[in-house]
Amino acid sequence: MKALIWIIGTAAVLLFIIGLVVKTLGFLLGVAPVLIVVALGLLLLKRSRARRIPR
């Protein structure tokens, strides 16, 4: 009976950790496109400033 409690407890902890990881990955997948667009915008802004004609 004690072994069964340990197995169920271990399974519960593992499933809890897996649930947190999946939720975190879902959040990161939602934020990643926004960060990519911001990074590309900053890159294009930096490159456009470098092409200005010097005085």
N, C-alpha and C positions, 0 to 999 in steps of 0.2 A: 504494500500500500504506500509506503514511504517513497519507493522508486517511482510509482505512478505520479505522485505529487510533484517530485522533482522534474519528471518528463513534461508534465503539463505546465509547470512554472517556467521551465526553460523554453518551451514552445511559445508561451505567451510573451515572454521577453523578446524572443527573436521576431515574432510577428509584429510586436510594437515597434521595434527598431526598423524593420522593413517598411512598415507603414510611414514612419517619420521620413525615411529616405525617399520613398516614392512621393510623398507630399512636397519635400524639398526640391526634388527633381522637377516636379510639375511647376513649382514656383519659378525655378531657374529657366525652364523652357518658356515660360511666359515673359520673363524679363529679358532674356537673351536677344530677341529681335529688336527690342527697344535700344538696348546697349549697342548692338551692331549698327543701327541707323545713326545713333549719336556719334559713334566712332567714325563712321564714314563721312558724316557731315563735318566733323572737326578736321578730318584728313583733307577733304576737298577745300575747306576754308583755309587751311594752312597752305595748301598748294596754290590756291588762287592769290594769296598774299605774296607768295614768292615770285610771281610773274609780273608784278608791277614794275613799271619803267622807273628806274632811279632818276632822281632830279639832277 
